[in-house]
Structure formats: structure tokens, C-alpha cells
Amino acid sequence: MAKYLIGLYDDEEKLLAAIEHIKKEGLPIHEVCTPFPVHGLDSLLQLKKSRLPDAAFVYGALGTLTALSMQIYMYTIDWPVNIGGKSHLPFPSFIPIIFELTVLFAGVLMFLSYLAVNRLYPGQKTRVFHPRQTDDAFVVAIADTTAWDKAKELFQKTGAFETQVVEL
């Protein structure tokens, strides 16, 4: 169980100003939870760009290769059928299957990757710092116990309406 000092804010502008002050003081922010997306928060926290689009491309390419290899094997090696002297590799007729498997692989594997990256798999305990973080409050959590006195002062100075220590 880890302990966190949290500060609750009732306005996104106060939250952004508080994060700027906390960053200037050099305090490490563990997590920021908001009830809705806040414009500019990701750049302020210097979050890295998500790699999920790259994973989507790889999953789609895997689906394309699976469809192509499956159809080529079926048409040429496993069950070659001579239909009026036509080619055993009719690539234009492969296009619908390739498209469907590309979309299927990308969609299903992206869904599973999203669940894994965000730790939303079955049996995972949710981490809710404060019950109001999903309703109307903005939460800033600091894990470094040596800086709690300084952080508490900063929370109060920047307009936090509540500060408390929570254990998760």
C-alpha cells in the first residue's frame, strides 16, 4: 500500500496553474485525474506520445500477412483447383478477405492492448484517489513523502479546496 498526498481543485484553470507552480518547485507529480479531458494538460505534464497507433499498424499488417498467407496456401498448395485454366493466385479476389482480416486483427488486438496498457483487465483493483475525481473534482497526487509539507502549502496557495493523505 502506497500513500499519496492529494490536492482537489474545482476548476481546470486552477489545476493548470497549480501544476505549473508544482513543476517550478521541482516536486514530482505522481498522477493527475480529471473528470473530463483538459486541453494542454498532456504537454504541461510532458507526457510521451502514445505508441498505440504504431501497434495498430503492426496489428493490421499482421492481419494482412495472415490473410495473404492463408489464401495463397489454400489456393496453391492445399487445394489447387483448375477452374477454366485460370490462375491459382487470383489476387483481386483476395482483397475482401485481406481487408476483413486486417480490420479484425487491428480492432481486436487494439482493444486487448488498450485494456493491458491501462490495466483494465479482470481482477485489477481500481485506483481512485478521491470519489469526486469522476464527478466534478480535479485531483493532483504526489507520492514523495519528503515533499509533503511543501506540497501541502503549494496546494493551499494555488486554490485547492481540500488536501488529504490517501492510501491505495
TIVO-2410 file (N, C-alpha, C; in nm, 3 decimals):
# residues 168
REC num residu      c1      c2      c3 atome chaine
REC   1      M   0.084  -0.119   0.000     N      A
REC   1      M   0.000   0.000   0.000    CA      A
REC   1      M   0.088   0.125   0.000     C      A
REC   2      A   0.058   0.211  -0.091     N      A
REC   2      A   0.134   0.335  -0.102    CA      A
REC   2      A   0.048   0.451  -0.054     C      A
REC   3      K   0.115   0.552   0.001     N      A
REC   3      K   0.045   0.672   0.047    CA      A
REC   3      K   0.071   0.786  -0.049     C      A
REC   4      Y  -0.034   0.866  -0.069     N      A
REC   4      Y  -0.026   0.980  -0.159    CA      A
REC   4      Y  -0.087   1.102  -0.091     C      A
REC   5      L  -0.028   1.216  -0.116     N      A
REC   5      L  -0.089   1.343  -0.075    CA      A
REC   5      L  -0.163   1.394  -0.196     C      A
REC   6      I  -0.294   1.420  -0.180     N      A
REC   6      I  -0.372   1.468  -0.294    CA      A
REC   6      I  -0.426   1.607  -0.265     C      A
REC   7      G  -0.437   1.683  -0.372     N      A
REC   7      G  -0.499   1.814  -0.366    CA      A
REC   7      G  -0.616   1.815  -0.462     C      A
REC   8      L  -0.732   1.863  -0.418     N      A
REC   8      L  -0.852   1.867  -0.501    CA      A
REC   8      L  -0.880   2.009  -0.546     C      A
REC   9      Y  -0.908   2.023  -0.675     N      A
REC   9      Y  -0.938   2.153  -0.733    CA      A
REC   9      Y  -1.076   2.147  -0.797     C      A
REC  10      D  -1.144   2.263  -0.799     N      A
REC  10      D  -1.279   2.267  -0.856    CA      A
REC  10      D  -1.283   2.333  -0.993     C      A
REC  11      D  -1.169   2.372  -1.046     N      A
REC  11      D  -1.166   2.440  -1.175    CA      A
REC  11      D  -1.041   2.398  -1.251     C      A
REC  12      E  -1.055   2.379  -1.382     N      A
REC  12      E  -0.941   2.335  -1.462    CA      A
REC  12      E  -0.832   2.441  -1.474     C      A
REC  13      E  -0.869   2.569  -1.471     N      A
REC  13      E  -0.768   2.675  -1.477    CA      A
REC  13      E  -0.682   2.676  -1.351     C      A
REC  14      K  -0.747   2.656  -1.236     N      A
REC  14      K  -0.671   2.646  -1.110    CA      A
REC  14      K  -0.579   2.524  -1.114     C      A
REC  15      L  -0.629   2.415  -1.171     N      A
REC  15      L  -0.549   2.293  -1.181    CA      A
REC  15      L  -0.424   2.317  -1.266     C      A
REC  16      L  -0.440   2.378  -1.382     N      A
REC  16      L  -0.326   2.403  -1.469    CA      A
REC  16      L  -0.225   2.498  -1.404     C      A
REC  17      A  -0.276   2.601  -1.336     N      A
REC  17      A  -0.186   2.693  -1.266    CA      A
REC  17      A  -0.113   2.621  -1.152     C      A
REC  18      A  -0.183   2.534  -1.082     N      A
REC  18      A  -0.121   2.460  -0.972    CA      A
REC  18      A  -0.012   2.367  -1.024     C      A
REC  19      I  -0.037   2.302  -1.135     N      A
REC  19      I   0.063   2.211  -1.190    CA      A
REC  19      I   0.187   2.289  -1.233     C      A
REC  20      E   0.167   2.406  -1.290     N      A
REC  20      E   0.282   2.490  -1.327    CA      A
REC  20      E   0.365   2.527  -1.204     C      A
REC  21      H   0.297   2.567  -1.095     N      A
REC  21      H   0.369   2.602  -0.972    CA      A
REC  21      H   0.442   2.480  -0.914     C      A
REC  22      I   0.376   2.366  -0.914     N      A
REC  22      I   0.437   2.244  -0.859    CA      A
REC  22      I   0.559   2.205  -0.942     C      A
REC  23      K   0.548   2.216  -1.074     N      A
REC  23      K   0.662   2.184  -1.160    CA      A
REC  23      K   0.778   2.280  -1.137     C      A
REC  24      K   0.747   2.410  -1.118     N      A
REC  24      K   0.853   2.509  -1.093    CA      A
REC  24      K   0.926   2.479  -0.963     C      A
REC  25      E   0.853   2.429  -0.864     N      A
REC  25      E   0.916   2.396  -0.735    CA      A
REC  25      E   0.993   2.264  -0.741     C      A
REC  26      G   0.976   2.189  -0.848     N      A
REC  26      G   1.052   2.065  -0.864    CA      A
REC  26      G   0.992   1.946  -0.794     C      A
REC  27      L   0.865   1.953  -0.757     N      A
REC  27      L   0.801   1.839  -0.691    CA      A
REC  27      L   0.755   1.737  -0.794     C      A
REC  28      P   0.773   1.609  -0.764     N      A
REC  28      P   0.731   1.506  -0.861    CA      A
REC  28      P   0.581   1.478  -0.850     C      A
REC  29      I   0.510   1.495  -0.959     N      A
REC  29      I   0.367   1.466  -0.962    CA      A
REC  29      I   0.350   1.321  -1.002     C      A
REC  30      H   0.281   1.245  -0.917     N      A
REC  30      H   0.260   1.104  -0.946    CA      A
REC  30      H   0.146   1.084  -1.046     C      A
REC  31      E   0.034   1.153  -1.025     N      A
REC  31      E  -0.084   1.134  -1.110    CA      A
REC  31      E  -0.172   1.257  -1.104     C      A
REC  32      V  -0.241   1.284  -1.215     N      A
REC  32      V  -0.341   1.389  -1.222    CA      A
REC  32      V  -0.467   1.325  -1.279     C      A
REC  33      C  -0.577   1.333  -1.207     N      A
REC  33      C  -0.704   1.273  -1.251    CA      A
REC  33      C  -0.806   1.384  -1.272     C      A
REC  34      T  -0.874   1.380  -1.385     N      A
REC  34      T  -0.973   1.482  -1.419    CA      A
REC  34      T  -1.102   1.414  -1.461     C      A
REC  35      P  -1.216   1.478  -1.437     N      A
REC  35      P  -1.344   1.418  -1.478    CA      A
REC  35      P  -1.370   1.429  -1.628     C      A
REC  36      F  -1.296   1.513  -1.697     N      A
REC  36      F  -1.307   1.527  -1.842    CA      A
REC  36      F  -1.172   1.571  -1.896     C      A
REC  37      P  -1.147   1.555  -2.026     N      A
REC  37      P  -1.017   1.594  -2.081    CA      A
REC  37      P  -0.990   1.743  -2.065     C      A
REC  38      V  -0.869   1.776  -2.024     N      A
REC  38      V  -0.829   1.915  -2.004    CA      A
REC  38      V  -0.725   1.950  -2.111     C      A
REC  39      H  -0.757   2.050  -2.192     N      A
REC  39      H  -0.668   2.090  -2.301    CA      A
REC  39      H  -0.537   2.145  -2.245     C      A
REC  40      G  -0.426   2.092  -2.295     N      A
REC  40      G  -0.295   2.140  -2.255    CA      A
REC  40      G  -0.233   2.067  -2.137     C      A
REC  41      L  -0.308   1.977  -2.075     N      A
REC  41      L  -0.256   1.906  -1.958    CA      A
REC  41      L  -0.145   1.809  -1.997     C      A
REC  42      D  -0.159   1.743  -2.110     N      A
REC  42      D  -0.058   1.646  -2.151    CA      A
REC  42      D   0.077   1.712  -2.181     C      A
REC  43      S   0.074   1.830  -2.242     N      A
REC  43      S   0.201   1.898  -2.269    CA      A
REC  43      S   0.260   1.957  -2.141     C      A
REC  44      L   0.175   1.999  -2.050     N      A
REC  44      L   0.222   2.054  -1.923    CA      A
REC  44      L   0.289   1.945  -1.838     C      A
REC  45      L   0.234   1.824  -1.842     N      A
REC  45      L   0.292   1.713  -1.768    CA      A
REC  45      L   0.403   1.643  -1.846     C      A
REC  46      Q   0.427   1.688  -1.969     N      A
REC  46      Q   0.530   1.633  -2.056    CA      A
REC  46      Q   0.511   1.483  -2.077     C      A
REC  47      L   0.386   1.444  -2.109     N      A
REC  47      L   0.356   1.304  -2.136    CA      A
REC  47      L   0.406   1.266  -2.274     C      A
REC  48      K   0.452   1.143  -2.286     N      A
REC  48      K   0.501   1.094  -2.414    CA      A
REC  48      K   0.383   1.063  -2.506     C      A
REC  49      K   0.410   1.069  -2.637     N      A
REC  49      K   0.309   1.034  -2.736    CA      A
REC  49      K   0.279   0.884  -2.724     C      A
REC  50      S   0.153   0.849  -2.737     N      A
REC  50      S   0.111   0.710  -2.727    CA      A
REC  50      S   0.168   0.627  -2.841     C      A
REC  51      R   0.202   0.504  -2.811     N      A
REC  51      R   0.251   0.413  -2.914    CA      A
REC  51      R   0.140   0.324  -2.968     C      A
REC  52      L   0.016   0.346  -2.925     N      A
REC  52      L  -0.095   0.263  -2.972    CA      A
REC  52      L  -0.118   0.274  -3.122     C      A
REC  53      P  -0.102   0.392  -3.187     N      A
REC  53      P  -0.115   0.393  -3.333    CA      A
REC  53      P  -0.011   0.305  -3.404     C      A
REC  54      D   0.110   0.299  -3.350     N      A
REC  54      D   0.212   0.212  -3.408    CA      A
REC  54      D   0.172   0.066  -3.392     C      A
REC  55      A   0.116   0.034  -3.275     N      A
REC  55      A   0.068  -0.103  -3.252    CA      A
REC  55      A  -0.046  -0.136  -3.347     C      A
REC  56      A  -0.135  -0.041  -3.374     N      A
REC  56      A  -0.246  -0.064  -3.466    CA      A
REC  56      A  -0.193  -0.098  -3.606     C      A
REC  57      F  -0.089  -0.027  -3.650     N      A
REC  57      F  -0.031  -0.056  -3.781    CA      A
REC  57      F   0.028  -0.198  -3.783     C      A
REC  58      V   0.099  -0.234  -3.679     N      A
REC  58      V   0.160  -0.368  -3.674    CA      A
REC  58      V   0.050  -0.474  -3.673     C      A
REC  59      Y  -0.056  -0.452  -3.595     N      A
REC  59      Y  -0.166  -0.550  -3.589    CA      A
REC  59      Y  -0.236  -0.561  -3.724     C      A
REC  60      G  -0.256  -0.449  -3.793     N      A
REC  60      G  -0.316  -0.453  -3.926    CA      A
REC  60      G  -0.228  -0.525  -4.025     C      A
REC  61      A  -0.097  -0.500  -4.019     N      A
REC  61      A  -0.004  -0.568  -4.108    CA      A
REC  61      A  -0.003  -0.719  -4.080     C      A
REC  62      L  -0.014  -0.756  -3.954     N      A
REC  62      L  -0.021  -0.897  -3.918    CA      A
REC  62      L  -0.146  -0.961  -3.977     C      A
REC  63      G  -0.259  -0.889  -3.971     N      A
REC  63      G  -0.382  -0.939  -4.032    CA      A
REC  63      G  -0.370  -0.954  -4.182     C      A
REC  64      T  -0.307  -0.857  -4.247     N      A
REC  64      T  -0.286  -0.864  -4.392    CA      A
REC  64      T  -0.198  -0.983  -4.429     C      A
REC  65      L  -0.088  -1.001  -4.357     N      A
REC  65      L   0.001  -1.114  -4.386    CA      A
REC  65      L  -0.067  -1.248  -4.358     C      A
REC  66      T  -0.148  -1.254  -4.253     N      A
REC  66      T  -0.221  -1.377  -4.223    CA      A
REC  66      T  -0.319  -1.410  -4.335     C      A
REC  67      A  -0.393  -1.310  -4.380     N      A
REC  67      A  -0.490  -1.333  -4.487    CA      A
REC  67      A  -0.421  -1.376  -4.616     C      A
REC  68      L  -0.315  -1.307  -4.652     N      A
REC  68      L  -0.243  -1.342  -4.775    CA      A
REC  68      L  -0.183  -1.482  -4.768     C      A
REC  69      S  -0.114  -1.511  -4.660     N      A
REC  69      S  -0.050  -1.642  -4.650    CA      A
REC  69      S  -0.155  -1.754  -4.644     C      A
REC  70      M  -0.264  -1.731  -4.575     N      A
REC  70      M  -0.370  -1.831  -4.566    CA      A
REC  70      M  -0.431  -1.859  -4.704     C      A
REC  71      Q  -0.462  -1.754  -4.777     N      A
REC  71      Q  -0.525  -1.772  -4.907    CA      A
REC  71      Q  -0.429  -1.830  -5.010     C      A
REC  72      I  -0.303  -1.786  -5.009     N      A
REC  72      I  -0.205  -1.841  -5.102    CA      A
REC  72      I  -0.185  -1.990  -5.075     C      A
REC  73      Y  -0.175  -2.027  -4.947     N      A
REC  73      Y  -0.159  -2.169  -4.913    CA      A
REC  73      Y  -0.281  -2.249  -4.958     C      A
REC  74      M  -0.400  -2.199  -4.932     N      A
REC  74      M  -0.522  -2.273  -4.968    CA      A
REC  74      M  -0.538  -2.289  -5.119     C      A
REC  75      Y  -0.512  -2.182  -5.194     N      A
REC  75      Y  -0.535  -2.185  -5.338    CA      A
REC  75      Y  -0.426  -2.257  -5.416     C      A
REC  76      T  -0.303  -2.257  -5.366     N      A
REC  76      T  -0.193  -2.314  -5.446    CA      A
REC  76      T  -0.140  -2.448  -5.393     C      A
REC  77      I  -0.141  -2.470  -5.261     N      A
REC  77      I  -0.077  -2.591  -5.206    CA      A
REC  77      I  -0.181  -2.691  -5.156     C      A
REC  78      D  -0.271  -2.645  -5.073     N      A
REC  78      D  -0.364  -2.736  -5.006    CA      A
REC  78      D  -0.472  -2.790  -5.099     C      A
REC  79      W  -0.536  -2.706  -5.177     N      A
REC  79      W  -0.647  -2.749  -5.261    CA      A
REC  79      W  -0.647  -2.672  -5.393     C      A
REC  80      P  -0.549  -2.694  -5.477     N      A
REC  80      P  -0.547  -2.622  -5.605    CA      A
REC  80      P  -0.655  -2.676  -5.698     C      A
REC  81      V  -0.740  -2.587  -5.743     N      A
REC  81      V  -0.849  -2.626  -5.832    CA      A
REC  81      V  -0.830  -2.553  -5.965     C      A
REC  82      N  -0.831  -2.628  -6.072     N      A
REC  82      N  -0.817  -2.569  -6.204    CA      A
REC  82      N  -0.958  -2.535  -6.255     C      A
REC  83      I  -0.990  -2.406  -6.255     N      A
REC  83      I  -1.122  -2.361  -6.299    CA      A
REC  83      I  -1.104  -2.288  -6.431     C      A
REC  84      G  -1.129  -2.356  -6.540     N      A
REC  84      G  -1.122  -2.295  -6.672    CA      A
REC  84      G  -0.985  -2.241  -6.708     C      A
REC  85      G  -0.879  -2.299  -6.653     N      A
REC  85      G  -0.744  -2.256  -6.686    CA      A
REC  85      G  -0.704  -2.125  -6.620     C      A
REC  86      K  -0.780  -2.079  -6.521     N      A
REC  86      K  -0.747  -1.952  -6.454    CA      A
REC  86      K  -0.632  -1.972  -6.355     C      A
REC  87      S  -0.573  -1.864  -6.317     N      A
REC  87      S  -0.457  -1.865  -6.227    CA      A
REC  87      S  -0.495  -1.921  -6.090     C      A
REC  88      H  -0.396  -1.983  -6.026     N      A
REC  88      H  -0.416  -2.031  -5.889    CA      A
REC  88      H  -0.398  -1.918  -5.786     C      A
REC  89      L  -0.351  -1.803  -5.832     N      A
REC  89      L  -0.334  -1.688  -5.743    CA      A
REC  89      L  -0.418  -1.570  -5.793     C      A
REC  90      P  -0.549  -1.574  -5.772     N      A
REC  90      P  -0.634  -1.463  -5.817    CA      A
REC  90      P  -0.634  -1.349  -5.714     C      A
REC  91      F  -0.529  -1.266  -5.715     N      A
REC  91      F  -0.513  -1.162  -5.614    CA      A
REC  91      F  -0.633  -1.066  -5.603     C      A
REC  92      P  -0.699  -1.026  -5.711     N      A
REC  92      P  -0.816  -0.937  -5.693    CA      A
REC  92      P  -0.926  -0.999  -5.606     C      A
REC  93      S  -0.941  -1.130  -5.614     N      A
REC  93      S  -1.044  -1.192  -5.529    CA      A
REC  93      S  -0.998  -1.205  -5.384     C      A
REC  94      F  -0.870  -1.184  -5.357     N      A
REC  94      F  -0.818  -1.189  -5.220    CA      A
REC  94      F  -0.850  -1.060  -5.142     C      A
REC  95      I  -0.877  -0.952  -5.212     N      A
REC  95      I  -0.888  -0.820  -5.148    CA      A
REC  95      I  -0.994  -0.815  -5.036     C      A
REC  96      P  -1.116  -0.868  -5.055     N      A
REC  96      P  -1.214  -0.859  -4.944    CA      A
REC  96      P  -1.168  -0.931  -4.817     C      A
REC  97      I  -1.110  -1.049  -4.833     N      A
REC  97      I  -1.064  -1.124  -4.716    CA      A
REC  97      I  -0.947  -1.052  -4.648     C      A
REC  98      I  -0.856  -0.999  -4.729     N      A
REC  98      I  -0.743  -0.924  -4.673    CA      A
REC  98      I  -0.794  -0.805  -4.592     C      A
REC  99      F  -0.889  -0.731  -4.650     N      A
REC  99      F  -0.944  -0.615  -4.580    CA      A
REC  99      F  -1.009  -0.657  -4.448     C      A
REC 100      E  -1.091  -0.762  -4.452     N      A
REC 100      E  -1.163  -0.805  -4.332    CA      A
REC 100      E  -1.067  -0.851  -4.222     C      A
REC 101      L  -0.967  -0.929  -4.257     N      A
REC 101      L  -0.873  -0.976  -4.154    CA      A
REC 101      L  -0.785  -0.863  -4.102     C      A
REC 102      T  -0.752  -0.767  -4.187     N      A
REC 102      T  -0.675  -0.652  -4.142    CA      A
REC 102      T  -0.753  -0.575  -4.037     C      A
REC 103      V  -0.879  -0.548  -4.063     N      A
REC 103      V  -0.964  -0.475  -3.969    CA      A
REC 103      V  -0.989  -0.557  -3.843     C      A
REC 104      L  -1.013  -0.687  -3.859     N      A
REC 104      L  -1.038  -0.774  -3.744    CA      A
REC 104      L  -0.917  -0.779  -3.651     C      A
REC 105      F  -0.800  -0.806  -3.706     N      A
REC 105      F  -0.680  -0.813  -3.623    CA      A
REC 105      F  -0.652  -0.679  -3.555     C      A
REC 106      A  -0.659  -0.570  -3.631     N      A
REC 106      A  -0.630  -0.439  -3.573    CA      A
REC 106      A  -0.730  -0.406  -3.464     C      A
REC 107      G  -0.857  -0.429  -3.488     N      A
REC 107      G  -0.960  -0.394  -3.389    CA      A
REC 107      G  -0.951  -0.476  -3.262     C      A
REC 108      V  -0.944  -0.607  -3.275     N      A
REC 108      V  -0.943  -0.694  -3.157    CA      A
REC 108      V  -0.813  -0.677  -3.078     C      A
REC 109      L  -0.700  -0.677  -3.148     N      A
REC 109      L  -0.573  -0.664  -3.076    CA      A
REC 109      L  -0.554  -0.525  -3.016     C      A
REC 110      M  -0.608  -0.421  -3.079     N      A
REC 110      M  -0.602  -0.286  -3.019    CA      A
REC 110      M  -0.686  -0.281  -2.892     C      A
REC 111      F  -0.802  -0.344  -2.895     N      A
REC 111      F  -0.887  -0.349  -2.777    CA      A
REC 111      F  -0.814  -0.417  -2.662     C      A
REC 112      L  -0.752  -0.531  -2.689     N      A
REC 112      L  -0.678  -0.603  -2.585    CA      A
REC 112      L  -0.556  -0.524  -2.538     C      A
REC 113      S  -0.486  -0.457  -2.631     N      A
REC 113      S  -0.370  -0.376  -2.593    CA      A
REC 113      S  -0.412  -0.259  -2.506     C      A
REC 114      Y  -0.522  -0.194  -2.541     N      A
REC 114      Y  -0.572  -0.081  -2.462    CA      A
REC 114      Y  -0.604  -0.126  -2.319     C      A
REC 115      L  -0.670  -0.241  -2.306     N      A
REC 115      L  -0.701  -0.293  -2.172    CA      A
REC 115      L  -0.573  -0.323  -2.094     C      A
REC 116      A  -0.474  -0.381  -2.160     N      A
REC 116      A  -0.350  -0.416  -2.092    CA      A
REC 116      A  -0.271  -0.292  -2.052     C      A
REC 117      V  -0.260  -0.194  -2.142     N      A
REC 117      V  -0.181  -0.073  -2.114    CA      A
REC 117      V  -0.244   0.006  -1.998     C      A
REC 118      N  -0.376   0.011  -1.994     N      A
REC 118      N  -0.445   0.087  -1.890    CA      A
REC 118      N  -0.481   0.004  -1.768     C      A
REC 119      R  -0.431  -0.119  -1.763     N      A
REC 119      R  -0.453  -0.210  -1.651    CA      A
REC 119      R  -0.601  -0.225  -1.619     C      A
REC 120      L  -0.680  -0.253  -1.721     N      A
REC 120      L  -0.824  -0.271  -1.704    CA      A
REC 120      L  -0.865  -0.416  -1.720     C      A
REC 121      Y  -0.771  -0.507  -1.699     N      A
REC 121      Y  -0.803  -0.648  -1.714    CA      A
REC 121      Y  -0.877  -0.698  -1.589     C      A
REC 122      P  -0.945  -0.812  -1.600     N      A
REC 122      P  -1.022  -0.864  -1.487    CA      A
REC 122      P  -0.935  -0.890  -1.364     C      A
REC 123      G  -0.988  -0.859  -1.248     N      A
REC 123      G  -0.918  -0.881  -1.123    CA      A
REC 123      G  -0.834  -0.762  -1.079     C      A
REC 124      Q  -0.817  -0.664  -1.163     N      A
REC 124      Q  -0.738  -0.546  -1.128    CA      A
REC 124      Q  -0.819  -0.454  -1.038     C      A
REC 125      K  -0.759  -0.413  -0.928     N      A
REC 125      K  -0.826  -0.322  -0.835    CA      A
REC 125      K  -0.815  -0.179  -0.888     C      A
REC 126      T  -0.926  -0.108  -0.887     N      A
REC 126      T  -0.924   0.030  -0.936    CA      A
REC 126      T  -0.851   0.121  -0.838     C      A
REC 127      R  -0.787   0.224  -0.894     N      A
REC 127      R  -0.716   0.321  -0.811    CA      A
REC 127      R  -0.792   0.453  -0.818     C      A
REC 128      V  -0.874   0.476  -0.721     N      A
REC 128      V  -0.950   0.600  -0.714    CA      A
REC 128      V  -0.896   0.678  -0.594     C      A
REC 129      F  -0.834   0.792  -0.624     N      A
REC 129      F  -0.775   0.873  -0.518    CA      A
REC 129      F  -0.882   0.940  -0.433     C      A
REC 130      H  -0.991   0.983  -0.497     N      A
REC 130      H  -1.100   1.051  -0.428    CA      A
REC 130      H  -1.228   1.022  -0.505     C      A
REC 131      P  -1.340   0.999  -0.436     N      A
REC 131      P  -1.465   0.967  -0.507    CA      A
REC 131      P  -1.512   1.077  -0.604     C      A
REC 132      R  -1.474   1.201  -0.579     N      A
REC 132      R  -1.521   1.310  -0.665    CA      A
REC 132      R  -1.438   1.326  -0.792     C      A
REC 133      Q  -1.330   1.249  -0.808     N      A
REC 133      Q  -1.246   1.263  -0.927    CA      A
REC 133      Q  -1.320   1.222  -1.054     C      A
REC 134      T  -1.423   1.140  -1.043     N      A
REC 134      T  -1.500   1.101  -1.160    CA      A
REC 134      T  -1.625   1.186  -1.176     C      A
REC 135      D  -1.645   1.280  -1.086     N      A
REC 135      D  -1.767   1.362  -1.089    CA      A
REC 135      D  -1.737   1.507  -1.124     C      A
REC 136      D  -1.671   1.580  -1.033     N      A
REC 136      D  -1.652   1.722  -1.056    CA      A
REC 136      D  -1.522   1.779  -1.000     C      A
REC 137      A  -1.434   1.694  -0.949     N      A
REC 137      A  -1.311   1.745  -0.888    CA      A
REC 137      A  -1.188   1.700  -0.968     C      A
REC 138      F  -1.087   1.785  -0.966     N      A
REC 138      F  -0.960   1.757  -1.031    CA      A
REC 138      F  -0.860   1.720  -0.922     C      A
REC 139      V  -0.790   1.608  -0.938     N      A
REC 139      V  -0.703   1.556  -0.833    CA      A
REC 139      V  -0.558   1.558  -0.881     C      A
REC 140      V  -0.470   1.610  -0.795     N      A
REC 140      V  -0.326   1.603  -0.817    CA      A
REC 140      V  -0.269   1.520  -0.703     C      A
REC 141      A  -0.198   1.411  -0.737     N      A
REC 141      A  -0.142   1.322  -0.635    CA      A
REC 141      A   0.010   1.329  -0.637     C      A
REC 142      I   0.067   1.337  -0.516     N      A
REC 142      I   0.212   1.340  -0.500    CA      A
REC 142      I   0.251   1.225  -0.409     C      A
REC 143      A   0.346   1.143  -0.453     N      A
REC 143      A   0.384   1.024  -0.379    CA      A
REC 143      A   0.507   1.045  -0.291     C      A
REC 144      D   0.590   1.142  -0.320     N      A
REC 144      D   0.714   1.165  -0.247    CA      A
REC 144      D   0.684   1.218  -0.107     C      A
REC 145      T   0.701   1.135  -0.005     N      A
REC 145      T   0.664   1.174   0.132    CA      A
REC 145      T   0.754   1.282   0.189     C      A
REC 146      T   0.875   1.298   0.136     N      A
REC 146      T   0.965   1.401   0.191    CA      A
REC 146      T   0.921   1.541   0.152     C      A
REC 147      A   0.839   1.552   0.049     N      A
REC 147      A   0.799   1.684  -0.001    CA      A
REC 147      A   0.654   1.718   0.033     C      A
REC 148      W   0.593   1.644   0.123     N      A
REC 148      W   0.450   1.665   0.151    CA      A
REC 148      W   0.421   1.800   0.215     C      A
REC 149      D   0.507   1.846   0.305     N      A
REC 149      D   0.483   1.976   0.370    CA      A
REC 149      D   0.486   2.088   0.265     C      A
REC 150      K   0.584   2.084   0.180     N      A
REC 150      K   0.595   2.183   0.073    CA      A
REC 150      K   0.477   2.172  -0.023     C      A
REC 151      A   0.439   2.049  -0.056     N      A
REC 151      A   0.328   2.027  -0.149    CA      A
REC 151      A   0.196   2.073  -0.088     C      A
REC 152      K   0.177   2.050   0.041     N      A
REC 152      K   0.053   2.092   0.106    CA      A
REC 152      K   0.040   2.244   0.103     C      A
REC 153      E   0.149   2.313   0.128     N      A
REC 153      E   0.148   2.459   0.118    CA      A
REC 153      E   0.116   2.505  -0.023     C      A
REC 154      L   0.178   2.439  -0.122     N      A
REC 154      L   0.152   2.475  -0.262    CA      A
REC 154      L   0.006   2.449  -0.300     C      A
REC 155      F  -0.049   2.337  -0.254     N      A
REC 155      F  -0.190   2.308  -0.283    CA      A
REC 155      F  -0.280   2.418  -0.227     C      A
REC 156      Q  -0.256   2.458  -0.104     N      A
REC 156      Q  -0.339   2.561  -0.042    CA      A
REC 156      Q  -0.318   2.697  -0.110     C      A
REC 157      K  -0.194   2.725  -0.147     N      A
REC 157      K  -0.164   2.853  -0.210    CA      A
REC 157      K  -0.225   2.864  -0.351     C      A
REC 158      T  -0.235   2.752  -0.420     N      A
REC 158      T  -0.286   2.754  -0.558    CA      A
REC 158      T  -0.437   2.731  -0.568     C      A
REC 159      G  -0.506   2.722  -0.456     N      A
REC 159      G  -0.652   2.718  -0.461    CA      A
REC 159      G  -0.716   2.582  -0.444     C      A
REC 160      A  -0.646   2.485  -0.390     N      A
REC 160      A  -0.707   2.354  -0.365    CA      A
REC 160      A  -0.810   2.369  -0.253     C      A
REC 161      F  -0.929   2.313  -0.274     N      A
REC 161      F  -1.032   2.325  -0.171    CA      A
REC 161      F  -1.021   2.214  -0.067     C      A
REC 162      E  -0.936   2.113  -0.095     N      A
REC 162      E  -0.914   2.007   0.003    CA      A
REC 162      E  -0.781   1.939  -0.023     C      A
REC 163      T  -0.709   1.907   0.084     N      A
REC 163      T  -0.589   1.826   0.073    CA      A
REC 163      T  -0.600   1.714   0.175     C      A
REC 164      Q  -0.555   1.598   0.137     N      A
REC 164      Q  -0.559   1.486   0.230    CA      A
REC 164      Q  -0.460   1.377   0.189     C      A
REC 165      V  -0.432   1.288   0.280     N      A
REC 165      V  -0.344   1.175   0.254    CA      A
REC 165      V  -0.432   1.053   0.232     C      A
REC 166      V  -0.409   0.985   0.122     N      A
REC 166      V  -0.486   0.864   0.092    CA      A
REC 166      V  -0.389   0.746   0.078     C      A
REC 167      E  -0.440   0.628   0.107     N      A
REC 167      E  -0.359   0.508   0.099    CA      A
REC 167      E  -0.425   0.413  -0.002     C      A
REC 168      L  -0.350   0.377  -0.103     N      A
REC 168      L  -0.403   0.285  -0.206    CA      A
REC 168      L  -0.321   0.160  -0.212     C      A
***
